[in-house]
């Protein structure tokens, strides 16, 4: 899995918001190696945890947005299949 840094996203003009801090690291959670990504941005605080399971990647995300932000459909791609998430 490749994580694209904030600097690279800015260079590619992908970001449309300010990101104040970002931490990407491996953690040991209950004996399991987990990739942890935490981000504080203009639109809220976000956290993603990813690990390997018996059938592939297991992921958890916590997206916290300020009340003033309007969130529409999010698209997630898993094994090259697009999924629309209407209410995260």
Buried (B, 14 or more C-beta within 10 A) or exposed (E): EEEEEBEEEEEEEEBEEEBEEBEEEEEEEEEEEBBBBBBBBEBBBBBBBBBEEEEEEEBEBEBEBEEEEEEEEEEEEEEEEEEEEEEE
